[in-house]
């Protein structure tokens, strides 16, 4: 026997389906937020965006640094191989 969905359960199901991140969606399920709430949410999300951009820049810089280190190590190894090959001749 399946449990019957109540109207609240059905609304919760659709809310989770349409909005899995649980940000408030104005309109059908909730009253429209006021302007101050929207401005506050925009400011919060812009702060998160800036933080993510900063972390992305640090990550990209770290990757470039590691690539340069790898190139330097490869060059050193090639020089060592060439030097040891010339000594044997």
Buried (B, 14 or more C-beta within 10 A) or exposed (E): EEEEEEEEEEEEEEBEEEEEEEEBEEEEEEEEBEEEEEEEEEEEEEEEEEEEEEEEEEEEEEEEEEEEEEEEEEEEEEEEEEEEEEEEE
